[in-house]
């Protein structure tokens, strides 16, 4: 059985999204036959997208949208991967201060253009940060939410390893 690669691309300003992405990585890394690459959005590009068999995109919700750095990753990678990754699985992680729905919709719309296959609903963790101080403060994601991120990574890795998606 050949190894498959799960690419997790994230951006995090206050560390919440990084914690979520790392938990997903840890969940997927336990699966035999899966190589997991965790890359900051500024370090990832079209070659990384093309080399992967599945994806998890992780972002904070910034002004009801994906972060600028994750958007930059998509801008730099989109056309280099267009029509070359059709049907590959993806999932998303959103660290939100309010509801995270618009950020999730943006990722879904980009993934639709890439013709990726959603294998899970967006996992949105709400920190309820609503004041400037709370929004800018370092985040500590609670264990129950990190376990959900771990489980998503684990399911993604298992599904890829088994050829389910």
Helices and strands as residue ranges (DSSP letters): E 4-10, H 16-29, E 34-40, H 46-51, E 54-60, H 68-81, E 89-96, H 101-113, E 117-118, E 123-126, H 132-136, H 143-162
